[in-house]
Amino acid sequence: MLKKKYVLNIGPEQRGAVVARDGRDTAVQVDDGELTPVNYRPVLNGKAISIRYGGRLHLVHVTGVNGNGQLQVTVNGRPVALTVMDELKAQALESLGGGAGSGTIAADIPGLVVEIKVALGDRVNLGDPVIVVEAMKMQNELTAAVSGTVREIPVGAGQSVNPGDVLVVIEPETAG
């Protein structure tokens, strides 16, 4: 049986998951729960995935990917921001202070800042457009991975950026 560990950020919530595969069988363990069989198959001519997990059927459409690698999906018609990383990558990002679900938005590839859509002190919600970076002749709109307040914008429009350069820092709102 092959097992792989992942870190999932579903909106502002972080979960651990283990995916176990044995031949054609797949099972998932979320956090400290039990290993639960999962069945999935493409539907709607490959535009969605039907997933049966824990006795429930879910219809998942991937509607886009932002520059942070965050998937924009709908689950049973409800929009969800989702980041999936293997455990090693998540630990590496966390040690650098930029884990998935953090408020740090960094450049993935070299590019040019085209537009900054927020100002210092602005309140943003998960998924709100924050900055536009042009890379390889395509404009990529990066969105907030957390809800919170914009605390830093260390770049300006027209500025070239390199992979890892911090573009915007959002202080996540605290639950309470």
N, C-alpha and C positions, 0 to 999 in steps of 0.2 A: 504494500500500500504506500503510495507516494503522498506525502503531506507537505503543504506549503502554508506559511503564516503570512497574514496580511493585516494592514491597518486600514480601516475604513473611516472616512469622515463623511457622515451623512448630515448635511447642513452643519450645525455647530457641534454635533455629537460625535465623539470618537469611539469606535468599537474595534475590538480585536477579532480576527476570524482565522480559522484554520480550514483549508480546503483539502479534503482527502479524496484521492482517486485510486480506484482499484479496478483496472480494466475499463469497462464502460460505466461503472458505478461511481457516482460522486456524492459526497456528503460534506456538510458544512457545520462547524462548531463556532458559534458566536459568543464572544467573551468566555465565561466559564460554563456555558450551557453544554448540553449533550450534543454529540455528533448526530446530525439529522440528515437523512437522505434528501437529495435535491434532484429534481428532473427539470430539464430545460430544453427548449427547441425554438428555432427561429420561426416566426409567423409573419403574416402580412408581407409576403415576398421578401423576407429578410429585413424588413424595416423595424421589427420589434422582436422581443424575446419573451416567450411564455415561460415562467418559472413557477414550479410547484415546490414549496418549502413549508415544512411544518403543517401540512394539511391544507394550506391555502394556496390559491392560484394568483399570480401577479403578472400583469402585462407591463413590460418595461420598454420604453422607447428612448433611445439616445438621441437627443435633439441638437447636441453640439458639445464642443470641448473648448474651454477658454484657455488662455495662454498660461495659466497655472497648472494645466493638466487636469483641471476639474471638469468632470463630465456633467453636462446639463441633461438630466433625464426626467421623464415622467414615469411614475409608478402608479398604475391604475388611474391615470389621468391627472395625478397631482405632481407639480413640479418639485424636483429634488436636486440639490447640488451634491455631487458625490465625487470623492477622491478615493482611489484605491491604490495603495502602495504595498510592495512587499515589506516585510518587517525590517530588513536591513536598511533599505532606503529611508524608511520612516525614522529609524534611530539616527541615521546620519544627518538627516534634515533637522531633527530635534536638537541634536548636539550643536548645530550651527545656529539655532534659534529661529529657524524658518520652517518648522514642521507644517504638514498639511493641516489646514484649519487654523493656522496662525494668521496674524494680521499682516505679515510681511509679504509683499508682492515683489518678486524679483524677475529679472529678464531671464528667459530660457535660452535665447539665442541672440547673436548680435542684431542690433536694429536701431531705429531712429524713433524717438518719442515724437508722435504727431500731435497728440492732444491730451491734456490733463483735464479730466471731467469733474474733479473734486478740488476743494480748497482746504487748507488747514482748519481744523475744528469742525468740518462737516460731519454730520451723522450719516452713515451708510448702512444699508441692509445687505445681508448675504445675497450675492448675485448681482448687486448694483454695478453698473459700468464705472470704472475708476480711471483708467488710462488707456490710450491707444498707442500701440507701438507698431511701426512698419518694419517688416522683416521679409526678405526675399520677395519684394514687390507686393506683399499682401499686408493689409492692415489688420492687426489683431487687437480686439477689444478685450482687455483684462478686467475681470470682475472681482469684487470683494469676496474673499473666502470666509469671512466672518462678518457679523454685524458689529458696529462699533463707531469710534470716532477717529477721523484722520489726524494723525499726530506728526507725520513727517512726509515730505515730498522732496527728496534730495535730488531730483532731476527737473529739467525744464523742457518745454516744447522745443523741438529742433536739436535736442542733445542726442548724441550717439551713446548707446549703451552696449555692454558686453554681458555674456552669460554670468549670472550671479549678482549683477548690479541691482541694488535695492531701488525700486521705483516709488513705492508708496508703503507707509507703515500705518496700519489701522490698529488702534488699541481696542481689543475685543471688549464688548460689554460684559459685565459680570452678572451672573444669574443671582437673583435675590430679590 
